[in-house]
Amino acid sequence: MNICFLMYPWERIVPETDTSLRLIHECAGRGHRVALTTPGDLTIRDNVAHAFCRVIQNNRISGNIPSFYRHVDFTRNKLPLSGFDVIVMRAPQPLDTVVLNFLDSVRADTFILNDIDGLRIANNKLYTTAFNDPDHDFVPVTHVSKNKEYLERIFRESVHEKMILKPLNGHGGRGVILIEKRARQSFRSLLDFYIGEGPGSHYVILQEYIPGAEQGDVRILMLNGEPIGAMRRVPAADDNRSNVHAGGSVRKHLLSRQEKALCKHIGPKLVRDGLFFAGLDVIGGKLIEVNVLAPGGITRINRLNRVRLQIQIVDFIESVVQARERIINRKNEYRKLIEKAHTA
């Protein structure tokens, strides 16, 4: 299998914790031909989409992943994207949508994980509102706007003493703050800062505060619409964000009945949208965010549960490629039968 990882630069990988590295190592260890590229390395030659790639040389693949990272050998080549059986999207945030335009021309030939149309609709915090949940069983009450007066009214009329304010285009926990009604005199200043003025203004999210959020959130990894692993992320003592990059820590977690119901509720839509590998951020059994571009957490979930989730993910990728090949082979066989009948 020829597989390309479209991702952040190799030099930025933290080998002890990086999820992409686990997937790359698993593919290389199985003998697949693995290439790595970045959004900035995409190019067009003679109307054909290519990428300047680092190609892993499968001379000897160390079983120790940090050692593999430090000692792996590459060759550098410009390769046509349609020659890959799979392109795994692990590009950095924020996503440059031009990258998806490069991939439009190869989607018929190559399985892209996740699907580029799915990335177009889900690579923002509005995607959680696309799940049918009129009673707010699985998604907290959410407001998105640039209208400062409207947001002030929502905050003033809320029955809750606390709400969450965050930028629509934020990621990694950046810009997420807890606001309380007793400090509402500062709310307009916060809106001025987050939204700005004029044509360059930004949307913000004002969201129901979920009791227990101060105790952290749960990251659930979904594969083909089903949960395959989870961990609880606990914020640092002086921070309301649970993101590990923001200083949080992780603990082992077993899914609750509500969390299993949430996964069952949203799993089919993820699959319909081609979002086969996704990370859910959940608080109190309610969906806060869906991570579809480069969901992480494999390394920590593996360590907490003594598993190797990358095995399941690469198994899934192989099964999709094999199914596509069977369809192509069957089509070619039927064509030969028709050609034979035509010339008889």
CORRA-V518407 format. One record per helix or strand of 3 or more residues. SS is the DSSP state (~ for helix, > for strand). FROM is the first residue (numbers start at 1). TO is the last residue. If there is no record, write none. Layout:
ss=SS from=FROM to=TO
ss=SS from=FROM to=TO
This chain:
ss=> from=2 to=7
ss=~ from=10 to=12
ss=~ from=19 to=29
ss=> from=33 to=37
ss=~ from=39 to=41
ss=> from=42 to=45
ss=> from=48 to=56
ss=~ from=65 to=71
ss=> from=74 to=80
ss=~ from=81 to=83
ss=> from=86 to=90
ss=~ from=98 to=104
ss=> from=111 to=113
ss=~ from=116 to=122
ss=~ from=125 to=130
ss=> from=142 to=145
ss=~ from=148 to=157
ss=> from=162 to=167
ss=> from=177 to=180
ss=~ from=181 to=195
ss=~ from=198 to=200
ss=> from=204 to=208
ss=~ from=213 to=215
ss=> from=217 to=223
ss=> from=226 to=234
ss=~ from=244 to=246
ss=> from=249 to=252
ss=~ from=257 to=272
ss=> from=277 to=283
ss=> from=286 to=291
ss=~ from=298 to=305
ss=~ from=309 to=343
